[in-house]
Amino acid sequence: MIIIVAILGVLVAILAPAYTKYIEKSREATDLANAKSAYNELMINIAEKEEIPKPITIKLKQKISGWQSPIPITVGGASFDGTNTDNWVGTPGSNGTCVVSYDKNLGVIFTWSGGTEDAVARPTYKGDFGEKTIKYLKGAFSNRNEGTMQSNKAYYSSQTFKIDGNPYTTRVYYAGSAVFKNALKDYKPKPASYEYSPFYSVQNDPGNKYTHQGFAYYTYGEDGSINMFTYVNENKVYQTTDEGKTWQDITPNEK
């Protein structure tokens, strides 16, 4: 009897880790499937509404930090080969999340949290547009498809907003303007000064007497809300999809 119990103990010691790993892989497979579903939902919203959809947050089921599946891992055209990219940031873990978002220049972005590499995930900050900026931007919605709003004059100078408590003052361009939309065609946001913005060479700018801490551009939602607002300066690239309340650091990662 003692021998049988000893043999069973050895078998349990051998099989338990394999069983745990199997269960964890199953949880991870569920998380990846949910991320793929969120990706599909975002793509459908973009195709149907032609606007930037709100990010989708998935609560992860896995309990062990890191990837159990062999890499590279691919979801919706974005891949992870062991190094963070513009479209794949962080690692999963216990009580973590996967935020699936969309950027018109980068495509779909998967941001994972809960793992051992969370320090390199994209930070999120609180902010505020301010009454002046939100009034100007929303006030132009009804005229967005005509006149100045479709020309190289579709911008507002000296607009101040806050990110993480810090005020920034710059020129804000309407990205739906025919001229500026064309300027953004092949543009990928990265840290740059005002003079290196894609709008600099095509804007109508007599005098250029305003403060420019970088530059910003935005689009509208169907209801007149500020659907996507991107701010670029010499150090960072920030983006908000909730009218300045929450900002995500989308500065391109060094490869």
Residue frames as qw, qx, qy, qz and C-alpha x, y, z in Angstrom:
[[0.000, 0.885, 0.465, 0.000, 0.00, 0.00, 0.00],
 [0.322, -0.783, 0.107, 0.521, 2.82, 2.36, 0.91],
 [0.415, -0.125, 0.601, 0.672, 4.51, 1.65, -2.41],
 [0.215, 0.621, 0.666, 0.353, 1.29, 2.37, -4.33],
 [0.137, -0.935, -0.257, 0.203, 0.79, 5.66, -2.49],
 [0.406, -0.586, 0.322, 0.623, 4.41, 6.60, -3.21],
 [0.373, 0.176, 0.678, 0.609, 3.95, 5.84, -6.92],
 [0.082, 0.813, 0.553, 0.165, 0.76, 7.90, -7.03],
 [0.281, -0.859, -0.048, 0.424, 2.59, 10.77, -5.35],
 [0.404, -0.306, 0.508, 0.696, 5.32, 10.69, -7.98],
 [0.267, 0.455, 0.705, 0.474, 2.75, 10.62, -10.81],
 [0.059, -0.912, -0.398, 0.082, 0.88, 13.58, -9.34],
 [0.356, -0.714, 0.178, 0.576, 4.15, 15.53, -9.02],
 [0.363, -0.062, 0.638, 0.677, 4.89, 14.81, -12.67],
 [0.135, 0.533, 0.725, 0.414, 1.43, 15.42, -14.10],
 [0.129, -0.804, -0.438, 0.381, 0.28, 18.43, -12.00],
 [0.154, -0.560, 0.211, 0.786, 2.56, 20.99, -13.69],
 [0.102, 0.074, 0.754, 0.645, 1.55, 19.70, -17.12],
 [0.037, -0.652, -0.755, -0.054, -2.13, 19.94, -16.18],
 [0.155, -0.765, -0.220, 0.585, -1.68, 23.49, -14.82],
 [0.147, -0.350, 0.462, 0.802, 0.09, 24.53, -18.01],
 [0.063, 0.334, 0.831, 0.440, -2.71, 23.02, -20.08],
 [0.081, -0.773, -0.594, 0.207, -5.36, 24.94, -18.12],
 [0.171, -0.684, 0.034, 0.708, -3.38, 28.18, -18.45],
 [0.143, -0.087, 0.656, 0.736, -3.00, 27.72, -22.22],
 [0.012, 0.566, 0.797, 0.211, -6.75, 27.21, -22.41],
 [0.125, -0.816, -0.343, 0.447, -7.34, 30.47, -20.54],
 [0.192, -0.496, 0.335, 0.778, -4.88, 32.27, -22.80],
 [0.144, 0.209, 0.789, 0.559, -6.59, 30.88, -25.89],
 [0.027, -0.761, -0.645, 0.059, -9.87, 32.33, -24.60],
 [0.183, -0.758, -0.047, 0.624, -8.23, 35.72, -24.05],
 [0.191, -0.246, 0.580, 0.753, -6.78, 35.73, -27.58],
 [0.084, 0.462, 0.813, 0.343, -10.16, 34.72, -29.02],
 [0.085, -0.835, -0.457, 0.294, -11.82, 37.59, -27.13],
 [0.201, -0.597, 0.233, 0.741, -9.17, 39.99, -28.45],
 [0.160, 0.066, 0.747, 0.642, -9.89, 38.78, -31.99],
 [0.013, 0.684, 0.726, 0.072, -13.64, 39.34, -31.43],
 [0.145, -0.813, -0.175, 0.536, -12.95, 42.88, -30.22],
 [0.222, -0.324, 0.516, 0.761, -10.80, 43.46, -33.31],
 [0.112, 0.362, 0.809, 0.450, -13.63, 42.27, -35.58],
 [0.066, -0.802, -0.556, 0.208, -16.11, 44.53, -33.76],
 [0.178, -0.684, 0.100, 0.700, -13.86, 47.56, -34.26],
 [0.188, -0.099, 0.679, 0.702, -13.42, 46.77, -37.96],
 [0.059, 0.583, 0.781, 0.217, -17.18, 46.47, -38.46],
 [0.118, -0.835, -0.337, 0.419, -17.78, 49.81, -36.69],
 [0.207, -0.505, 0.344, 0.764, -15.15, 51.51, -38.86],
 [0.147, 0.140, 0.787, 0.582, -16.64, 50.08, -42.07],
 [0.035, -0.670, -0.733, -0.112, -20.22, 50.98, -41.14],
 [0.190, -0.901, -0.294, 0.257, -19.77, 54.35, -39.40],
 [0.579, 0.574, -0.005, 0.579, -16.53, 55.57, -41.00],
 [0.209, -0.855, 0.224, -0.419, -15.31, 56.99, -37.70],
 [0.286, 0.376, -0.785, 0.401, -12.80, 56.09, -34.99],
 [0.711, -0.460, -0.474, -0.241, -14.51, 53.64, -32.58],
 [0.449, -0.739, 0.362, -0.349, -14.11, 53.73, -28.82],
 [0.208, 0.413, -0.876, 0.137, -11.51, 51.30, -27.38],
 [0.862, -0.266, -0.282, -0.327, -12.77, 47.93, -26.14],
 [0.127, -0.569, 0.723, -0.369, -11.41, 46.60, -22.82],
 [0.846, -0.066, -0.498, -0.181, -11.29, 42.85, -22.17],
 [0.539, -0.628, 0.484, -0.284, -10.77, 41.43, -18.67],
 [0.453, 0.423, -0.782, -0.071, -8.24, 38.61, -18.97],
 [0.912, -0.286, -0.095, -0.277, -8.91, 35.10, -17.67],
 [0.785, 0.249, -0.456, 0.336, -5.31, 33.89, -17.47],
 [0.653, -0.755, -0.049, -0.003, -3.56, 33.68, -14.10],
 [0.763, -0.292, 0.197, 0.542, 0.13, 33.45, -15.01],
 [0.094, 0.870, -0.151, -0.460, 2.11, 36.40, -16.32],
 [0.104, -0.473, 0.717, 0.502, 3.61, 36.21, -19.79],
 [0.716, 0.318, -0.310, -0.538, 2.75, 34.24, -22.90],
 [0.706, -0.187, 0.676, -0.098, 2.24, 30.48, -22.62],
 [0.806, 0.538, 0.247, -0.017, 1.73, 30.06, -26.37],
 [0.660, -0.103, 0.317, 0.674, 4.79, 29.95, -28.63],
 [0.176, 0.828, -0.007, -0.533, 5.61, 33.23, -30.35],
 [0.106, -0.061, -0.028, -0.992, 5.06, 34.87, -32.73],
 [0.162, 0.516, 0.780, -0.314, 1.45, 35.45, -31.73],
 [0.010, -0.094, -0.407, -0.908, -0.86, 37.11, -34.26],
 [0.149, 0.600, 0.714, -0.329, -4.29, 38.66, -33.77],
 [0.302, 0.872, 0.344, -0.172, -6.06, 40.66, -36.45],
 [0.582, 0.733, -0.020, 0.353, -2.94, 41.38, -38.47],
 [0.150, -0.845, 0.415, -0.303, -0.88, 42.55, -35.44],
 [0.899, 0.040, -0.404, 0.167, 1.95, 40.29, -34.29],
 [0.434, -0.814, 0.361, -0.135, 4.15, 39.91, -31.22],
 [0.847, 0.333, -0.375, 0.174, 7.58, 38.34, -31.72],
 [0.731, -0.298, -0.338, 0.513, 9.00, 39.12, -28.30],
 [0.285, -0.089, -0.059, 0.953, 9.40, 42.88, -28.81],
 [0.183, 0.706, 0.484, -0.483, 6.77, 45.60, -28.30],
 [0.291, 0.258, 0.506, 0.770, 5.65, 47.39, -31.45],
 [0.209, -0.055, -0.020, -0.976, 3.31, 50.27, -32.30],
 [0.649, -0.151, -0.401, -0.628, 0.44, 47.76, -32.52],
 [0.843, -0.276, -0.461, 0.008, 1.27, 45.34, -29.67],
 [0.040, 0.628, -0.447, 0.636, 2.24, 46.58, -26.20],
 [0.501, -0.435, 0.515, -0.543, 2.77, 44.86, -22.83],
 [0.319, 0.077, -0.944, -0.042, 2.15, 41.32, -21.62],
 [0.657, -0.444, -0.325, -0.515, -0.88, 39.60, -20.06],
 [0.237, 0.164, -0.812, 0.508, -1.18, 38.39, -16.49],
 [0.233, -0.475, -0.815, 0.237, -3.45, 37.76, -13.51],
 [0.021, -0.783, -0.452, 0.428, -6.24, 40.35, -13.19],
 [0.220, -0.288, 0.352, 0.863, -4.95, 42.06, -16.32],
 [0.518, 0.676, 0.332, -0.405, -6.74, 43.53, -19.32],
 [0.444, 0.099, 0.557, 0.695, -6.39, 43.83, -23.07],
 [0.239, 0.724, 0.200, -0.616, -7.42, 47.20, -24.50],
 [0.506, 0.282, 0.629, 0.518, -8.15, 46.99, -28.22],
 [0.108, 0.791, 0.141, -0.586, -8.10, 50.43, -29.82],
 [0.649, 0.508, 0.412, 0.390, -7.80, 51.93, -33.29],
 [0.155, -0.697, 0.138, 0.686, -5.61, 54.70, -34.68],
 [0.667, 0.705, 0.130, -0.201, -6.16, 55.88, -38.26],
 [0.302, 0.800, -0.515, -0.057, -2.39, 55.97, -38.84],
 [0.153, -0.450, 0.868, -0.140, -1.27, 52.90, -36.89],
 [0.590, -0.084, -0.725, -0.344, -4.29, 50.62, -37.29],
 [0.782, -0.525, -0.247, -0.227, -5.46, 48.37, -34.44],
 [0.138, 0.559, -0.645, 0.502, -3.45, 48.53, -31.19],
 [0.813, -0.375, -0.441, -0.060, -3.51, 45.74, -28.58],
 [0.008, 0.621, -0.511, 0.595, -2.39, 46.94, -25.13],
 [0.786, -0.259, -0.562, 0.009, -1.96, 44.11, -22.59],
 [0.168, -0.656, 0.448, -0.584, -1.55, 44.54, -18.82],
 [0.873, -0.387, 0.124, -0.271, -1.04, 42.38, -15.75],
 [0.932, 0.181, -0.166, 0.268, 2.22, 40.82, -16.93],
 [0.697, -0.467, -0.016, 0.544, 5.82, 41.37, -15.91],
 [0.433, 0.110, 0.273, 0.852, 6.47, 43.98, -18.61],
 [0.012, 0.847, 0.531, 0.008, 3.73, 46.45, -17.72],
 [0.325, -0.676, 0.012, 0.661, 6.29, 49.17, -17.18],
 [0.200, -0.170, 0.539, 0.801, 6.68, 49.49, -20.94],
 [0.179, 0.615, 0.753, 0.150, 2.95, 49.62, -21.67],
 [0.112, 0.502, 0.216, 0.830, 1.50, 52.88, -22.95],
 [0.101, -0.261, -0.584, 0.762, 0.67, 55.23, -20.05],
 [0.078, -0.686, -0.594, -0.412, -2.76, 56.86, -19.75],
 [0.194, -0.072, -0.323, 0.923, -3.31, 60.36, -18.36],
 [0.052, 0.769, 0.598, -0.219, -6.22, 62.52, -17.24],
 [0.285, 0.037, 0.223, 0.932, -6.75, 65.82, -19.00],
 [0.165, 0.735, 0.487, -0.443, -9.03, 68.68, -19.96],
 [0.445, 0.517, 0.430, 0.591, -9.74, 70.46, -23.25],
 [0.118, -0.306, -0.188, 0.926, -10.89, 73.66, -21.60],
 [0.361, 0.670, 0.524, -0.383, -14.04, 75.62, -22.45],
 [0.202, 0.723, -0.268, -0.603, -12.44, 77.74, -25.19],
 [0.001, 0.317, -0.859, -0.403, -11.09, 74.84, -27.24],
 [0.227, 0.299, 0.926, -0.040, -14.16, 72.61, -26.96],
 [0.309, 0.715, 0.341, -0.527, -16.38, 75.59, -27.87],
 [0.196, 0.634, -0.458, -0.591, -14.39, 76.39, -31.02],
 [0.034, -0.178, 0.940, 0.288, -14.10, 72.80, -32.21],
 [0.226, 0.417, 0.867, -0.154, -17.72, 71.79, -31.60],
 [0.256, 0.693, 0.207, -0.641, -18.99, 75.09, -32.95],
 [0.190, 0.517, -0.561, -0.618, -17.54, 74.35, -36.39],
 [0.406, 0.058, 0.912, 0.021, -19.25, 70.97, -36.76],
 [0.513, 0.643, 0.488, -0.292, -22.26, 72.25, -38.74],
 [0.402, 0.858, -0.183, -0.264, -19.95, 73.90, -41.30],
 [0.609, -0.447, 0.607, 0.247, -17.38, 71.11, -41.50],
 [0.660, 0.257, 0.630, 0.318, -18.09, 70.25, -45.14],
 [0.370, 0.825, 0.311, 0.291, -17.92, 73.72, -46.63],
 [0.020, 0.976, -0.085, 0.200, -15.95, 76.93, -46.96],
 [0.015, -0.780, 0.571, -0.256, -12.95, 77.48, -44.71],
 [0.740, -0.340, 0.537, -0.219, -13.38, 74.09, -43.02],
 [0.912, 0.260, 0.292, 0.122, -12.47, 72.37, -46.31],
 [0.458, 0.835, -0.181, 0.243, -9.50, 74.63, -47.07],
 [0.677, 0.153, -0.418, 0.586, -5.98, 75.23, -45.80],
 [0.126, -0.487, 0.258, -0.825, -7.46, 77.63, -43.21],
 [0.774, -0.401, -0.367, -0.325, -9.20, 74.87, -41.23],
 [0.622, -0.047, -0.566, 0.540, -7.36, 75.39, -37.95],
 [0.381, -0.892, -0.148, -0.192, -7.56, 77.21, -34.62],
 [0.481, 0.478, -0.437, 0.592, -4.46, 78.92, -33.23],
 [0.022, -0.379, 0.546, -0.747, -3.35, 79.27, -29.60],
 [0.791, -0.355, -0.282, -0.411, -5.60, 76.53, -28.23],
 [0.016, -0.476, 0.754, -0.453, -4.65, 75.42, -24.71],
 [0.876, -0.250, -0.272, -0.310, -5.51, 72.05, -23.14],
 [0.355, -0.637, 0.630, -0.267, -4.13, 69.98, -20.27],
 [0.871, 0.106, -0.477, -0.050, -2.57, 66.50, -20.18],
 [0.750, -0.215, -0.467, 0.416, -1.59, 65.06, -16.79],
 [0.359, -0.811, -0.252, 0.387, -1.96, 68.54, -15.30],
 [0.400, -0.313, 0.298, 0.808, 0.42, 70.16, -17.79],
 [0.428, 0.774, 0.235, -0.403, -0.92, 72.92, -20.09],
 [0.490, -0.014, 0.576, 0.655, -0.01, 72.86, -23.80],
 [0.328, 0.752, 0.147, -0.552, -0.74, 75.65, -26.28],
 [0.330, -0.148, 0.724, 0.587, -0.68, 74.98, -30.01],
 [0.456, 0.259, -0.311, -0.793, -2.51, 75.13, -33.32],
 [0.533, 0.129, 0.811, -0.205, -5.30, 72.58, -33.83],
 [0.233, 0.242, -0.610, -0.717, -6.07, 71.42, -37.39],
 [0.786, 0.186, 0.315, -0.499, -9.30, 69.86, -38.67],
 [0.335, -0.276, 0.846, 0.310, -8.14, 66.56, -40.17],
 [0.514, 0.492, 0.702, -0.025, -11.30, 66.34, -42.29],
 [0.229, 0.810, -0.134, -0.523, -10.34, 69.38, -44.36],
 [0.872, 0.486, 0.053, 0.029, -9.64, 68.33, -47.96],
 [0.348, 0.793, -0.432, 0.251, -6.19, 69.93, -47.85],
 [0.310, -0.589, 0.665, -0.339, -5.18, 68.55, -44.45],
 [0.912, 0.011, 0.349, -0.215, -6.72, 65.14, -45.09],
 [0.801, 0.565, -0.157, 0.123, -4.45, 64.83, -48.12],
 [0.106, 0.757, -0.547, 0.341, -1.45, 65.96, -46.05],
 [0.590, -0.409, 0.602, -0.349, -2.13, 63.14, -43.55],
 [0.884, 0.273, -0.226, -0.306, -2.38, 60.44, -46.22],
 [0.827, 0.226, -0.448, 0.255, 1.06, 58.91, -45.62],
 [0.052, -0.657, 0.447, -0.605, 1.75, 60.45, -42.23],
 [0.752, -0.323, -0.557, 0.137, 2.56, 58.37, -39.14],
 [0.290, -0.905, 0.069, -0.305, 2.64, 60.41, -35.91],
 [0.792, -0.095, -0.299, 0.523, 5.99, 60.65, -34.12],
 [0.363, -0.751, -0.170, 0.525, 7.56, 63.29, -31.86],
 [0.455, 0.382, 0.303, 0.745, 8.14, 66.50, -33.84],
 [0.080, -0.392, -0.218, 0.890, 8.02, 70.27, -33.54],
 [0.427, 0.691, 0.340, -0.474, 5.40, 72.49, -35.19],
 [0.232, 0.690, -0.445, -0.521, 7.68, 73.18, -38.17],
 [0.043, 0.239, -0.938, -0.248, 7.82, 69.46, -38.94],
 [0.550, 0.300, 0.627, -0.463, 4.08, 68.88, -38.92],
 [0.399, 0.274, 0.757, 0.438, 2.48, 67.53, -42.12],
 [0.148, 0.861, 0.485, -0.029, 0.36, 70.70, -42.21],
 [0.349, -0.650, 0.057, 0.673, 3.16, 73.26, -42.04],
 [0.248, -0.163, 0.543, 0.786, 3.87, 73.55, -45.77],
 [0.001, -0.416, -0.746, -0.521, 0.21, 73.62, -46.90],
 [0.155, -0.703, -0.588, 0.368, -1.50, 75.82, -44.28],
 [0.152, 0.773, 0.181, 0.588, -2.60, 79.39, -44.91],
 [0.649, -0.547, -0.313, 0.425, -0.53, 81.16, -42.29],
 [0.267, 0.768, -0.009, 0.583, 0.04, 84.93, -42.67],
 [0.240, -0.794, 0.287, -0.480, 2.34, 86.18, -39.92],
 [0.804, -0.066, -0.562, 0.184, 2.69, 82.96, -37.91],
 [0.019, -0.586, 0.374, -0.718, 2.63, 84.96, -34.65],
 [0.786, -0.441, -0.046, -0.432, 1.17, 82.31, -32.39],
 [0.388, -0.520, 0.736, -0.193, 2.48, 79.91, -29.73],
 [0.855, 0.221, -0.379, -0.277, 3.18, 76.43, -31.02],
 [0.415, -0.457, 0.767, -0.176, 4.10, 73.70, -28.55],
 [0.319, 0.056, 0.926, 0.194, 3.94, 71.08, -31.29],
 [0.405, 0.045, -0.371, -0.834, 0.68, 70.66, -33.22],
 [0.395, 0.155, 0.828, -0.368, -2.67, 68.86, -32.96],
 [0.361, 0.047, -0.559, -0.745, -5.39, 67.57, -35.29],
 [0.398, 0.121, 0.742, -0.525, -8.87, 66.14, -34.82],
 [0.216, -0.184, -0.764, -0.579, -11.94, 64.54, -36.42],
 [0.514, -0.133, 0.225, -0.817, -15.66, 64.61, -35.61],
 [0.218, 0.169, 0.955, -0.112, -18.07, 61.87, -34.63],
 [0.022, -0.457, -0.719, -0.523, -21.47, 61.64, -36.29],
 [0.292, -0.789, -0.536, 0.077, -23.07, 63.47, -33.34],
 [0.109, 0.909, -0.057, 0.398, -20.65, 66.41, -33.46],
 [0.722, -0.658, 0.157, 0.146, -18.41, 65.10, -30.69],
 [0.158, 0.780, -0.598, -0.095, -14.63, 65.28, -31.01],
 [0.983, 0.047, -0.103, -0.141, -14.07, 61.72, -32.14],
 [0.875, -0.069, -0.028, 0.479, -10.28, 61.62, -32.25],
 [0.010, 0.983, -0.156, 0.101, -7.78, 64.28, -31.17],
 [0.888, 0.003, -0.078, 0.454, -4.04, 63.72, -31.60],
 [0.121, -0.979, 0.165, 0.009, -1.41, 65.98, -30.06],
 [0.873, 0.189, -0.072, 0.444, 2.25, 65.86, -31.12],
 [0.141, -0.964, 0.223, 0.036, 5.21, 67.67, -29.58],
 [0.364, 0.699, -0.614, 0.054, 8.98, 67.19, -29.68],
 [0.166, -0.381, 0.854, -0.314, 8.90, 64.50, -26.97],
 [0.339, 0.163, 0.886, -0.270, 5.59, 62.66, -27.14],
 [0.331, -0.145, -0.572, -0.736, 2.48, 61.79, -29.12],
 [0.237, 0.164, 0.751, -0.594, -0.82, 61.76, -27.21],
 [0.290, -0.207, -0.646, -0.675, -4.32, 60.84, -28.31],
 [0.291, 0.152, 0.661, -0.675, -7.80, 61.16, -26.77],
 [0.179, -0.253, -0.786, -0.535, -11.11, 59.72, -27.94],
 [0.275, -0.659, -0.689, 0.122, -13.29, 61.11, -25.12],
 [0.049, 0.892, 0.169, 0.417, -12.89, 64.85, -25.69],
 [0.210, 0.673, -0.411, 0.578, -9.76, 65.35, -23.63],
 [0.719, -0.586, 0.147, -0.345, -10.79, 63.59, -20.42],
 [0.839, -0.313, 0.415, 0.162, -8.41, 60.65, -20.94],
 [0.406, 0.790, -0.420, -0.188, -5.20, 60.70, -22.99],
 [0.958, -0.090, 0.215, 0.167, -3.15, 57.73, -24.16],
 [0.162, -0.729, 0.532, 0.399, 0.56, 57.98, -24.86],
 [0.889, 0.379, 0.255, -0.015, 0.88, 56.60, -28.41],
 [0.024, 0.824, -0.513, -0.240, 4.50, 57.60, -28.94],
 [0.874, 0.332, -0.346, -0.083, 6.01, 55.03, -31.36],
 [0.810, -0.506, 0.271, 0.120, 8.16, 52.47, -29.57],
 [0.108, 0.727, -0.638, -0.231, 11.81, 52.21, -30.47],
 [0.963, 0.168, -0.145, -0.151, 12.30, 48.99, -32.45]]
